[in-house]
Amino acid sequence: MLFPTKVLEDFAKRIFLAAGSDEREARIVADHLVDSAVSGHDSHGVIRILAYITAIKKKELIPNQHPTVLLETDSMLVLEGNHGYGQVVAKEATEKAIAKAKKSGIAMATMRNAGHIGRLGAWAEMAAAENQATICFVNAARPGGAQLAPFGGTDRRLNAGRSAWECPRSPDTPSSSTCPLRRLRWGRSALRATRRKSCANRALWMGTAT
């Protein structure tokens, strides 16, 4: 079933409003998820809504939080996410990093205790739009610890992670690359399960997608 983008954005926004978010936060998160979906990254799109609401019910995610500064210099920033929506924390962290890079020529920002930040490449693209070359890293740790089995293994030993690079080339065609550290991502496997499709050859799925 296909939906117009605006309809999906408004629907997602209403869900986040009902879950306790204010207008600004609900719009930021909803727009990010829908943008990820229409960009071809359904694994980081509206399929994530249920996981976010579940996290709120478990008090692992707290609506209407903003990052607080733990350490700050002219070119460095460490933020506490206060268990808020990752899209909100990442947006504010990226905005601050862009401002520092423009002023000092280089900047590094890191954050902790934030929810799922969505599509990592979106934040690199945000910086590139401001004429900043960017490298982003994320450690996708979850409650319970390790998520990934190393190559040839069958038990979880590693945390999931991803990196993204973005270089401004022109206003319409930035140069970007995103690199996962795993062959099969949770979002992709859950999406394929929803569509009743099998996973890639030689991919092993154990248990249920949660």
Steps between C-alpha positions, in 0.01 A plus 500: 500500500634843404440826689579859404802628691304777673235253621767271647683792665180626664404150613842441658491844660164428663639178648794682658275778628279238666812342653587828672718696258451870443421632152863568400633165613216304341562674167879447510471127568211442260667690216827315551338156490296576190799659328702184571226287348462706183881511468500122464591417860177339618692324776543840666158632405153478650558133585685642803194668652388193695848454647508863612160481668600175668817667629292785644278253683811333643636844599806441283403802289374827649311755287584871496863471601784717373872434528697662780863598464754294697814646343552778249793676334528701179529178298372223729161412644378218726124475547275303734190388310284449811339197332317722255409427139820445307380709208458803725832453680689431176346803328603734778846341526552537124388862505748577778782313325437688174518833682827404667654374176413823322660701779805287580558310175443160660264352760430175679174428677395189688185410688384228737175361637288589199235293326532356151622788282349367178686504169858599580563642154234766558722680751803486271282640221387778732861604556589470131213735418690755711820438302657277767677170428384254762574157647236350731525190718231335707505223758161332485510340844174369644392382846646154551831577330644340188284444192729352237680172450850539352569345161470123532342522845152419628484704823481875558834658582503841325292817507348624178646816351504707185698784352413763241711742296376807318687760294343811350546489124214715379170612654309225318746211489696445824738205502414249772560147621354293783660182632329244726696258718259214443354315205140485623349790694212474745290749307549319169424159650189630678387667180542181300312305768213751477492454123527122540825486307802285579835643603809492283669170426726376781347747745399337828211641702436362846212597724248777430544858385446724802 
